[in-house]
């Protein structure tokens, strides 16, 4: 009985660890992509403030479009 419980715990731990590795890998990839886009925009002369205003304007337009 204890052996089955131990094996089950090991399998569940491996599945959870695998899931966490995938989540961290995706988060790192997303962060690198965002950093690269911001860097390219800064090279082109678009600052982070301008970018932030554009994102806020996009969300405001979306809210107005759905009537929220």
Rosetta silent file (secondary structure, phi, psi, omega in degrees, C-alpha in Angstrom):
SEQUENCE: XXXXXXXXXXXXXXXXXXXXXXXXXXXXXXXXXXXXXXXXXXXXXXXXXXXXXXXXXXXXXXXXXXXX
SCORE:     score description
SCORE:     0.000 S_00000001
   1 L     0.000  -44.834 -178.966    0.000    0.000    0.000 S_00000001
   2 H   -68.132  -33.420  178.825    2.755    2.440    0.899 S_00000001
   3 H   -65.722  -41.555  178.170    4.664    1.595   -2.257 S_00000001
   4 H   -65.036  -41.244  178.099    1.639    2.402   -4.430 S_00000001
   5 H   -63.299  -43.252  178.236    1.156    5.669   -2.576 S_00000001
   6 H   -62.671  -44.580  178.832    4.829    6.558   -3.050 S_00000001
   7 H   -63.987  -40.584  177.012    4.693    5.765   -6.777 S_00000001
   8 H   -62.466  -42.030  179.308    1.527    7.842   -7.165 S_00000001
   9 H   -64.909  -38.655  178.426    3.145   10.765   -5.369 S_00000001
  10 H   -65.584  -42.710  179.318    6.219   10.534   -7.601 S_00000001
  11 H   -64.302  -45.423  179.533    4.092   10.512  -10.765 S_00000001
  12 H   -63.515  -42.098  178.250    2.017   13.494   -9.614 S_00000001
  13 H   -61.877  -41.481  178.947    5.169   15.391   -8.640 S_00000001
  14 H   -64.574  -40.802  179.159    6.690   14.738  -12.064 S_00000001
  15 H   -65.072  -45.291  179.587    3.541   15.957  -13.824 S_00000001
  16 H   -63.930  -42.494  179.234    3.369   19.137  -11.725 S_00000001
  17 H   -63.097  -42.207  178.329    7.081   19.820  -12.249 S_00000001
  18 H   -61.574  -43.108  178.125    6.703   19.326  -16.002 S_00000001
  19 H   -62.074  -44.916 -179.744    3.759   21.745  -16.052 S_00000001
  20 H   -64.035  -37.885  177.436    5.697   24.360  -14.076 S_00000001
  21 H   -62.943  -41.658  178.636    8.680   24.078  -16.424 S_00000001
  22 H   -64.318  -41.242  179.714    6.375   24.689  -19.409 S_00000001
  23 H   -65.203  -45.130  179.755    4.790   27.713  -17.730 S_00000001
  24 H   -64.789  -41.357  179.114    8.155   29.242  -16.826 S_00000001
  25 H   -61.737  -42.333  178.744    9.511   28.584  -20.322 S_00000001
  26 H   -67.108  -40.228  179.608    6.480   30.304  -21.876 S_00000001
  27 H   -64.792  -41.630  179.243    6.750   33.248  -19.481 S_00000001
  28 H   -65.824  -42.182  178.389   10.435   33.744  -20.258 S_00000001
  29 H   -61.446  -41.708  178.774    9.766   33.566  -23.997 S_00000001
  30 H   -65.814  -42.429  179.540    6.998   36.159  -23.693 S_00000001
  31 H   -63.549  -41.055  178.523    9.175   38.473  -21.594 S_00000001
  32 H   -65.371  -40.632  179.524   12.014   38.280  -24.113 S_00000001
  33 H   -64.423  -43.497  178.622    9.627   39.017  -26.981 S_00000001
  34 H   -64.076  -43.045  178.925    8.152   42.044  -25.206 S_00000001
  35 H   -61.916  -40.124  179.627   11.632   43.340  -24.351 S_00000001
  36 H   -65.597  -41.809  179.324   12.733   42.962  -27.976 S_00000001
  37 H   -64.428  -44.381  179.004    9.676   44.855  -29.258 S_00000001
  38 H   -63.417  -40.687  178.586   10.197   47.680  -26.746 S_00000001
  39 H   -62.679  -44.469  179.007   13.902   47.878  -27.665 S_00000001
  40 H   -62.993  -42.119  178.649   13.110   48.087  -31.386 S_00000001
  41 H   -64.455  -37.057  177.757   10.517   50.800  -30.746 S_00000001
  42 H   -68.019  -36.276  176.180   13.027   52.796  -28.675 S_00000001
  43 H   -63.419  -35.916  179.192   15.578   52.527  -31.457 S_00000001
  44 L   -79.594   -0.745  175.882   12.931   53.937  -33.810 S_00000001
  45 L    93.897   11.629  178.404   12.384   56.858  -31.406 S_00000001
  46 L  -100.770  116.545 -176.682    9.156   55.707  -29.756 S_00000001
  47 L   -81.337  171.164 -179.319    9.455   55.932  -25.982 S_00000001
  48 H   -67.790  -31.339  176.843    7.819   53.784  -23.355 S_00000001
  49 H   -64.494  -43.212  177.350    5.445   56.618  -22.443 S_00000001
  50 H   -62.150  -42.262  179.339    4.192   56.815  -26.020 S_00000001
  51 H   -63.594  -42.882 -179.294    3.770   53.056  -26.092 S_00000001
  52 H   -64.065  -40.691  177.707    1.879   53.088  -22.794 S_00000001
  53 H   -63.554  -39.231  179.023   -0.479   55.813  -24.059 S_00000001
  54 H   -65.541  -40.977  178.820   -1.163   53.793  -27.221 S_00000001
  55 H   -65.342  -44.146  178.339   -1.957   50.666  -25.179 S_00000001
  56 H   -63.150  -40.334  177.223   -4.271   52.613  -22.886 S_00000001
  57 H   -62.962  -38.084  177.598   -5.983   54.181  -25.900 S_00000001
  58 H   -62.838  -45.267  178.841   -6.467   50.734  -27.405 S_00000001
  59 H   -65.037  -38.701  179.197   -8.115   49.446  -24.236 S_00000001
  60 H   -64.780  -41.824  177.911  -10.308   52.553  -24.020 S_00000001
  61 H   -63.505  -39.914  178.694  -11.432   52.094  -27.630 S_00000001
  62 H   -64.436  -42.859  178.020  -12.209   48.447  -26.931 S_00000001
  63 H   -61.635  -43.361  179.440  -14.253   49.359  -23.870 S_00000001
  64 H   -65.302  -36.209 -178.315  -16.185   51.958  -25.853 S_00000001
  65 H   -67.029  -36.233 -179.746  -16.807   49.465  -28.674 S_00000001
  66 H   -92.993   -3.001  175.971  -18.362   46.886  -26.352 S_00000001
  67 L    75.733   33.494 -178.751  -20.202   49.547  -24.322 S_00000001
  68 L   -93.631    0.000    0.000  -18.564   48.858  -20.997 S_00000001
